[in-house]
Amino acid sequence: MTAPAQRREVRMVVASSVVGTTIEWYDFFLYGTAAGIIFNKHYFPSDDPLTGTLLAFATFALGFVARPVGGLIFGHVGDRLGRKKTLVATMLIMGVATCAIGLIPTYATIGVAAPILLVLMRLAQGIAIGGEWGGAVLMAVEYAPPGRRGFYGSFPQLGLALGLVLGTGVFAGLGAVMDAGSFVGWGWRIAFLLSAALVIVGMFIRLRVMESPAFRRLEATEARASVPAVELARGPLSRRHVLLGMGSRWVEGVAFNTWAVFSISYGTGTLRLPQQTLLVSVMVAALAMIVFIPLCGRLSDRVGRRALFGVGALVGGAVAYPAFALLGTGSPALVGLGLVLALGVLYPLMYGPQAAFYAEMFPVNVRCTGISFVYQFSGIFASGLTPLVLSYLVGRGGGGYSLVVAYLAVAAVVSAVCTFAVRTHDLRRIADAERSGQPAMAPAG
């Protein structure tokens, strides 16, 4: 392949990863945004608003419980059949589930069947996003030129920010052009039905992408794992990296869901702030993420991924108090400043280098299963339960945020300890095995 053709192929891979993850996260975040302002009223009616919100966020958490299932299923597919096949299947599942949510009648119309159908579609979303992330980031990381894995691996991470911009932006836009009654009654469904058009675009791009070079070498040397999950569990080094990776991710998941999801519910429900102020603030923070995620990914190529991620974990805990204090002022400018600082500027210290950091913890033959397991299983406690836990802590604290800040601080310390416990010489052993064309040797530990 000529150099220009190779560059075009890499650009197509990067575009595929960004577009695909954007669509997946758009669909996933629509539910999180709607949980605190729509679903708690239409699908989980209750005399106590807090109870309805807790039930809505409980179904939000179910999506994260389903993600490990998707991670194991499609991690296996990615390590046995190829990264590309996972990306096509997960996009179809996510698109169908999200469109279906936009068509489910309310509790007032069909009774208990409404929340049951909503839960089933949320589970389907969880399975899809559980399989999507591992395949998408590996396509980018394994196509990356030498010394630029952090930078290239950060591009699929942009899907998180872009999906959040689209999700909150569509909700904010619909809320701006419609009266409150129409938006709450039926207008919110438009955001979910738009997923169909996005999936068509994403499928067109993904079907044109070739398999990653690392997996093609794996096939050529017949070094694929027979049962990747079993081989992952057998290797002491892989087991260690699974546990440390899950621990390192705690504050990353907590921080994102605190500022991107919980802040909207807390701001509207407890602080009585205008919904539009919060949605626009989160959207601006997500736009800042689009700038800082690749910058932090590139910085990790220079200073090291472990060091940058560890510092980001500590900063993620330290920023909690000032960010909540700014939120509590009620000033639109200060609310926006707090969310942009916490989510848009400092959160990328972890999320920018994350894809390459986790990918380099595992050898090629179990890599898709390894990073999917770490990211998706940790997502249950790091992400899925966060809005529910924080809502409970706010209730226990009488509407204050001191317990929430303490929770983030504990998560930050645990994550930093786990991050710095990853030994750099172990990462070098895995990298050396991959460069030597012996991907199956690294799990020995």
Residue pairs with C-beta under 8 A, 6 or more apart in sequence:
1 9
9 143
9 210
10 143
12 205
12 208
12 209
13 139
13 140
13 143
13 209
13 210
13 212
14 140
14 143
14 152
14 155
15 205
16 87
16 136
16 139
16 205
16 206
16 208
16 209
17 136
17 137
17 139
17 140
17 155
17 156
17 159
18 155
18 156
18 158
18 159
18 162
19 159
19 201
19 202
19 205
19 206
20 87
20 91
20 132
20 136
20 156
20 159
20 202
20 205
20 206
21 132
21 133
21 136
21 156
21 157
21 158
21 159
21 160
21 163
22 158
22 159
22 162
22 163
22 166
23 91
23 94
23 95
23 159
23 163
23 195
23 198
23 199
23 201
23 202
24 90
24 91
24 94
24 128
24 129
24 132
24 133
24 159
24 163
25 129
25 159
25 160
25 162
25 163
25 164
25 167
26 162
26 163
26 166
26 167
26 195
26 198
27 94
27 95
27 97
27 98
27 125
27 128
27 129
27 163
27 192
27 195
28 63
28 94
28 125
28 129
28 163
29 163
29 164
29 167
29 168
29 260
29 261
30 98
30 101
30 167
30 170
30 171
30 191
30 192
30 195
31 39
31 60
31 63
31 101
31 122
31 125
32 60
32 167
32 257
32 260
32 261
32 387
33 167
33 168
33 171
33 261
33 264
33 279
34 171
34 188
34 191
35 53
35 56
35 57
35 59
35 60
35 261
35 265
35 387
36 53
36 56
36 57
36 261
36 264
36 265
36 268
36 269
36 387
37 184
37 264
37 265
37 268
37 275
38 184
38 188
39 56
39 59
39 118
40 46
40 49
40 52
40 53
40 55
40 56
41 52
41 184
42 106
42 107
42 108
42 114
42 184
43 56
43 104
43 106
43 107
43 114
43 115
43 118
44 51
44 52
44 55
44 56
44 59
44 107
44 115
45 52
45 107
45 108
46 52
46 55
49 269
50 269
50 391
50 395
53 265
53 269
53 391
54 388
54 391
54 392
55 115
57 265
57 387
57 388
57 391
58 388
59 115
59 118
59 119
59 122
60 122
60 261
60 384
60 387
60 388
61 380
61 384
61 385
61 387
61 388
62 119
62 122
62 123
62 126
62 384
63 122
63 123
63 125
63 126
63 129
63 384
64 126
64 379
64 380
64 383
64 384
64 385
65 123
65 126
65 380
65 384
66 122
66 123
66 124
66 125
66 126
66 127
66 130
67 126
67 127
67 129
67 130
67 376
67 379
67 380
67 384
68 130
68 373
68 376
68 377
68 379
68 380
69 126
69 127
69 130
70 90
70 126
70 127
70 128
70 129
70 130
70 131
70 132
70 376
71 130
71 131
71 133
71 134
71 369
71 372
71 373
71 375
71 376
71 377
72 229
72 369
72 372
72 373
73 127
73 130
73 131
74 86
74 89
74 90
74 130
74 131
74 132
74 134
74 135
74 368
74 372
75 131
75 134
75 228
75 229
75 368
75 369
75 370
75 371
75 372
75 373
76 227
76 228
76 229
76 369
77 85
77 86
77 89
77 131
78 85
78 86
78 131
78 134
78 135
78 138
78 368
78 369
78 372
79 224
79 225
79 228
79 365
79 366
79 367
79 368
79 369
80 224
80 225
80 228
82 211
82 212
82 215
83 135
83 138
83 139
83 142
83 211
83 212
83 215
83 368
84 135
84 139
84 206
84 209
84 210
84 211
84 212
86 131
86 132
86 134
86 135
86 368
87 132
87 135
87 136
87 139
87 206
87 209
88 203
88 206
88 207
89 131
90 128
90 129
90 131
90 132
90 135
91 128
91 132
91 199
91 202
91 203
91 206
92 199
92 203
93 124
93 127
93 128
94 124
94 125
94 128
94 129
94 132
94 195
94 199
95 195
95 196
95 198
95 199
96 124
97 121
97 122
97 124
97 125
97 128
98 121
98 125
98 192
98 195
99 192
99 193
99 195
99 196
100 117
100 121
101 118
101 121
101 122
101 192
102 189
102 190
102 191
102 192
102 193
102 195
103 189
103 193
104 114
104 117
104 118
104 121
105 114
106 114
107 114
107 115
130 372
130 376
131 372
133 156
133 371
133 372
133 375
133 376
134 368
134 369
134 371
134 372
134 375
135 368
136 156
136 159
137 153
137 156
137 157
137 355
137 358
137 359
137 371
138 212
138 214
138 359
138 367
138 368
138 371
139 156
139 209
139 212
140 152
140 153
140 155
140 156
140 355
141 149
141 152
141 153
141 355
141 356
141 359
142 212
142 213
142 214
142 215
142 359
142 364
143 152
143 212
143 213
144 151
144 152
144 153
144 356
145 152
147 301
148 298
148 301
149 301
149 356
149 359
149 360
150 297
150 298
150 299
150 300
150 301
150 305
150 352
150 353
150 356
150 357
151 294
151 297
151 298
151 301
152 297
152 356
153 297
153 353
153 354
153 355
153 356
153 359
154 293
154 294
154 296
154 297
154 298
154 352
154 353
154 355
154 356
155 294
155 297
156 355
157 293
157 297
157 351
157 352
157 354
157 355
158 289
158 290
158 293
158 294
160 256
160 289
160 293
160 351
161 286
161 287
161 289
161 290
161 293
162 286
162 290
164 260
164 282
164 283
164 286
164 289
165 283
165 286
165 287
165 290
167 191
168 279
168 280
168 282
168 283
168 286
169 283
170 190
170 191
170 194
171 188
171 191
171 279
172 276
172 279
172 280
172 283
174 183
174 187
174 188
174 190
174 191
175 183
175 187
175 275
175 276
175 279
176 276
178 187
214 364
214 367
214 434
214 439
215 364
217 364
217 437
217 439
218 224
218 364
218 365
218 439
221 437
221 439
223 364
223 365
223 438
223 439
223 440
224 365
225 231
225 365
225 366
225 369
225 440
228 365
228 366
228 368
228 369
229 369
229 373
231 238
231 365
231 366
231 443
232 238
232 239
232 242
232 362
232 366
232 369
232 370
232 373
232 443
233 239
234 443
235 366
235 442
235 443
235 444
235 445
236 444
236 445
237 426
237 429
237 430
237 442
237 443
237 444
237 445
238 362
238 363
238 366
238 370
238 443
238 445
239 445
240 426
240 445
241 361
241 362
241 370
241 374
241 422
241 426
242 370
242 373
242 374
243 418
244 418
244 419
244 421
244 422
245 358
245 361
245 371
245 374
245 375
245 378
245 418
245 422
246 374
246 377
246 378
246 418
247 378
247 414
247 415
247 417
247 418
248 309
248 313
248 415
248 418
248 419
248 422
249 354
249 374
249 375
249 378
249 379
249 382
249 415
250 378
250 381
250 382
250 411
250 414
250 415
250 418
251 313
251 316
251 317
251 350
251 382
251 408
251 411
251 412
251 414
251 415
251 416
252 312
252 313
252 316
252 347
252 350
252 351
252 354
252 382
252 415
253 378
253 379
253 381
253 382
253 383
253 386
254 316
254 382
254 383
254 386
254 407
254 408
254 411
255 316
255 342
255 343
255 347
255 350
255 408
256 343
256 347
256 351
256 383
257 383
257 386
257 387
258 320
258 342
258 386
258 390
258 404
258 408
259 282
259 285
259 323
259 339
259 342
259 343
259 347
260 282
260 285
260 286
260 343
261 386
261 387
262 386
262 387
262 390
262 391
263 278
263 282
263 327
263 339
264 275
264 278
264 279
264 282
265 387
265 391
266 327
266 390
266 391
266 394
266 401
267 273
267 277
267 278
267 327
267 335
268 274
268 275
268 278
270 394
270 399
271 327
271 328
271 330
273 330
273 335
274 332
277 332
277 335
277 336
278 335
280 336
281 332
281 335
281 336
281 339
281 340
282 339
282 343
284 336
284 339
284 340
284 344
285 336
285 339
285 340
285 342
285 343
285 344
286 343
286 344
287 344
288 340
288 343
288 344
288 345
289 343
289 344
289 347
289 348
289 351
292 344
292 345
292 348
292 352
293 348
293 351
293 352
294 352
295 348
295 352
296 308
296 312
296 348
296 349
296 351
296 352
296 353
297 352
297 353
297 355
297 356
299 308
299 352
299 353
300 308
300 309
300 352
300 353
300 356
300 357
304 424
305 353
305 356
305 357
305 360
306 357
306 419
306 420
306 422
306 424
306 427
308 349
308 352
308 353
309 349
309 350
309 353
309 354
309 357
309 419
310 416
310 419
310 420
311 349
312 346
312 347
312 348
312 349
312 350
313 350
313 412
313 415
313 416
313 419
314 412
314 413
314 416
315 346
315 349
316 346
316 347
316 349
316 350
316 408
316 411
316 412
316 415
317 408
317 409
317 410
317 411
317 412
317 413
318 409
318 412
319 341
319 342
319 346
320 342
320 404
320 405
320 408
320 409
321 405
322 338
322 341
323 338
323 339
323 341
323 342
324 338
324 401
324 404
324 405
325 338
326 334
326 335
326 337
326 338
326 341
327 334
327 335
327 338
327 339
327 401
328 401
329 335
355 371
358 370
358 371
358 374
358 375
359 367
359 371
360 427
360 430
360 431
361 370
361 371
361 374
361 422
361 427
361 430
362 369
362 370
362 371
362 430
362 442
362 443
363 430
363 433
363 434
363 439
363 440
363 441
363 442
363 443
364 434
364 439
365 439
365 440
366 443
382 411
389 407
390 404
390 407
393 403
393 404
393 407
394 400
394 401
394 403
394 404
396 403
397 403
397 404
429 442
430 442
433 439
433 441
433 442
434 442
